[in-house]
């Protein structure tokens, strides 16, 4: 697996089901050969666009990417690479890995152990739902692997959120009779607000009957799972999350992937 062979008429072909080694070699080749125009690791560069992410790209198939790298793009600043066919194939494998959802790429870790961490030590299920099970305060993660890249999933677990997502503003409230409430602000206007508390209950409250409202600046989502969990446990949790692709799994057998 992972061997690059030329097609007829000298057409290059990317690795079939590229291994982690193929992708790592493609990353090194990309960063060495393509970053005069494009940014490191697929980011935007001075003269070339970003190549990573789940947005729609004009050229996304293996063959389109292979031909663009091999031949360049007429009428643009993209020149022919002059690289060997095998190296082009590995660069394509790397670029496609940047664009792949977590479900579509090879990931380390044991998903079965990750599931136990999700519902156990990680306490993820207290806020998040998967397959109709779990808490309601956080986003439903039933399709997390199909909608997000592996990098995005890891960043969600290990990096502080610079901006609070809409619909997930944490608030602390003290009612007129001194009762404290905490949770997520779902809706508000000048006269009332809706609070989804951590126990999953929706509270409809009138502002004039509240003693205190505190809008918190930090997300309720922890951003230090790389410290809370051992490295292997974090990999297992990411493996479990990457397998959550409800829209793809529904009605279709899961295709086995080989490293």
C-alpha positions in Angstrom: 0.0 0.0 0.0 1.1 3.6 -0.6 3.3 2.8 -3.6 2.9 5.4 -6.4 2.9 4.1 -9.9 2.6 6.0 -13.2 -0.5 5.5 -15.3 -0.3 5.1 -19.1 0.9 8.1 -21.0 3.0 9.1 -18.0 -0.1 10.2 -15.9 0.7 10.2 -12.2 -1.4 8.4 -9.7 -1.6 9.2 -6.0 -1.3 6.5 -3.4 -4.4 4.3 -3.0 -5.6 4.6 0.6 -2.3 6.5 1.5 -0.7 5.5 4.7 0.4 7.8 7.5 3.9 7.5 6.1 2.8 8.6 2.7 1.1 11.6 4.1 4.1 12.5 6.3 6.4 12.3 3.4 4.0 14.4 1.3 3.9 17.0 4.0 7.7 17.3 4.0 7.8 17.5 0.2 5.0 20.1 0.1 6.7 22.3 2.8 10.0 22.1 0.9 8.7 22.6 -2.6 5.4 24.5 -2.6 5.7 27.1 0.1 7.3 29.8 -2.1 3.7 30.5 -3.0 1.5 28.6 -0.6 1.8 28.8 3.2 3.2 26.1 5.4 1.0 23.1 6.1 -1.6 24.2 3.6 -2.2 27.7 4.9 -2.6 30.7 2.6 0.7 32.1 1.3 1.9 35.4 -0.3 0.9 34.2 -3.8 -1.1 31.0 -3.4 -4.4 30.2 -1.7 -4.9 28.0 1.3 -5.2 24.4 0.4 -6.7 23.0 3.6 -10.2 22.8 5.1 -13.6 21.4 4.2 -14.7 24.2 1.9 -15.4 23.5 -1.7 -12.3 23.6 -4.0 -12.2 24.0 -7.7 -9.7 21.2 -8.0 -10.4 18.4 -5.6 -10.0 15.0 -7.3 -6.6 13.2 -7.2 -6.2 13.5 -11.0 -7.0 17.3 -11.0 -4.4 17.9 -8.3 -1.8 15.7 -9.9 -2.1 17.5 -13.2 -2.1 20.9 -11.6 1.1 20.2 -9.8 2.8 18.4 -12.7 1.8 20.7 -15.5 1.1 24.0 -13.7 -2.0 26.2 -14.4 -2.0 28.2 -17.6 -2.7 31.9 -17.1 -1.8 31.8 -13.5 1.4 32.0 -11.4 1.3 28.3 -10.8 4.3 26.8 -12.7 5.0 23.1 -13.4 6.6 21.6 -10.4 9.3 19.5 -12.2 9.0 16.9 -9.4 9.2 13.2 -9.9 5.8 11.4 -10.4 6.2 9.6 -7.0 6.8 12.8 -5.1 3.8 14.5 -6.8 1.6 11.6 -5.7 2.7 12.0 -2.1 2.0 15.7 -2.2 -1.5 15.1 -3.5 -2.0 12.5 -0.7 -1.0 15.2 1.8 -3.2 17.9 0.4 -6.2 15.6 0.3 -5.5 14.6 3.9 -5.8 18.3 4.8 -9.2 18.5 3.2 -10.5 15.2 4.5 -13.0 15.0 7.3 -11.8 13.2 10.4 -14.0 10.2 9.3 -12.2 9.9 5.9 -8.7 9.9 7.2 -6.5 7.4 9.0 -6.3 8.2 12.7 -4.4 6.7 15.5 -6.0 5.5 18.7 -8.6 3.0 19.8 -12.2 4.2 19.2 -13.6 1.6 21.6 -11.4 2.9 24.5 -12.2 6.5 23.3 -15.9 5.8 23.7 -15.4 4.8 27.3 -13.4 8.0 27.9 -16.1 10.1 26.3 -18.8 8.8 28.6 -16.5 8.3 31.6 -13.3 10.1 32.6 -13.6 12.8 29.9 -17.1 13.7 31.1 -18.0 14.7 27.5 -21.4 13.1 27.6 -22.5 15.5 30.4 -22.8 18.3 27.8 -22.8 16.6 24.4 -25.1 14.2 22.7 -24.2 11.3 20.4 -27.0 9.2 18.9 -29.6 10.6 21.2 -27.7 9.9 24.3 -26.0 12.6 26.5 -26.4 16.2 27.6 -27.9 19.1 25.8 -25.8 22.1 26.8 -23.1 21.5 24.1 -23.4 20.7 20.4 -24.6 17.4 19.2 -21.5 15.4 18.1 -23.3 12.6 16.2 -21.8 13.8 13.0 -18.6 15.4 14.4 -16.3 13.2 12.4 -18.1 13.7 9.1 -18.4 17.5 9.5 -15.0 18.4 11.0 -11.4 17.7 10.2 -9.2 15.8 12.6 -7.2 19.0 13.3 -10.4 20.9 14.1 -11.5 18.2 16.6 -8.1 18.2 18.3 -8.1 22.0 18.5 -11.6 22.0 20.1 -10.2 19.8 22.8 -6.9 21.5 23.4 -7.1 25.2 22.5 -9.1 28.0 24.2 -12.0 29.4 22.1 -11.2 33.0 20.9 -14.9 33.6 20.3 -17.9 32.1 21.9 -20.1 30.3 19.3 -23.5 31.7 18.8 -26.1 30.0 21.0 -23.5 28.9 23.6 -23.1 32.1 25.7 -22.5 30.9 29.3 -24.4 32.9 32.0 -24.9 32.8 35.7 -28.1 34.1 37.1 -29.5 34.8 40.5 -33.3 34.9 40.7 -35.3 37.3 42.7 -35.7 34.7 45.6 -31.9 34.1 45.6 -31.8 30.9 43.6 -28.6 30.5 41.5 -28.8 29.2 38.0 -26.0 28.5 35.5 -26.0 27.4 31.9 -26.3 28.5 28.3 -28.2 31.5 27.1 -30.5 30.4 24.2 -32.5 33.5 23.5 -33.0 37.0 25.0 -34.8 40.3 24.5 -35.3 43.4 26.5 -37.8 41.8 28.8 -37.0 38.1 29.1 -34.4 35.4 28.4 -34.2 31.6 27.9 -31.6 29.7 29.9 -30.7 26.0 29.2 -29.2 24.9 32.6 -26.6 22.2 33.0 -29.3 19.7 34.0 -30.9 20.1 30.5 -33.9 22.1 31.7 -35.1 25.2 29.8 -35.9 28.2 32.0 -38.1 31.0 30.8 -37.2 34.1 32.9 -38.4 37.7 33.1 -35.6 40.2 33.5 -37.4 42.3 36.1 -37.6 39.2 38.3 -33.9 38.5 38.3 -31.5 39.8 40.9 -28.3 39.3 38.8 -27.2 38.3 35.3 -23.5 37.6 34.6 -22.4 37.0 31.0 -19.3 34.8 31.3 -16.4 35.4 28.9 -15.0 31.9 28.7 -16.7 28.9 27.1 -17.9 26.1 29.3 -16.0 23.7 27.0 -12.7 22.7 28.6 -9.6 23.4 26.4 -7.0 21.4 28.3 -7.7 17.8 27.4 -4.1 17.4 26.5 -3.4 17.9 30.2 -6.4 16.2 31.7 -5.8 13.0 29.7 -2.7 11.0 29.0 -1.5 11.3 25.3 -2.8 7.8 24.5 -6.2 8.6 26.0 -6.5 11.8 23.9 -5.7 9.8 20.8 -8.3 7.3 21.7 -10.9 10.0 22.4 -10.1 11.6 19.0 -10.4 8.2 17.3 -13.9 7.8 18.8 -15.0 11.3 17.7 -13.6 10.8 14.2 -15.8 7.8 13.7 -19.0 9.8 14.4 -20.4 10.4 10.9 -24.2 9.9 11.3 -25.1 11.2 7.8 -22.7 8.8 6.1 -23.3 5.8 8.3 -27.1 5.9 8.1 -28.2 3.4 5.5 -24.8 2.5 4.3 -22.3 -0.1 5.6 -19.1 1.4 6.9 -16.1 1.0 4.6 -13.1 -0.4 6.3 -9.9 1.6 6.0 -6.4 0.3 6.1 -3.4 2.3 7.3 
